[in-house]
């Protein structure tokens, strides 16, 4: 599903995400790092979607 929404996602990013999820249960610092990364990813996705919307509106 993630790959369908954002085809730019690389396998390395997915592997890193899986590794971070494993470490989350081990360490609160790793959990903070994981949550920060998720927030950044969410913000980047919002930015990408806004740009698509802006481009779409200009085409009309």
Buried (B, 14 or more C-beta within 10 A) or exposed (E): EEEEEBEEBEEEBEEEBEEBEEEBEEEEEBBEBBEEBEEEBEEEEEEEEEEEEEEEEEEE
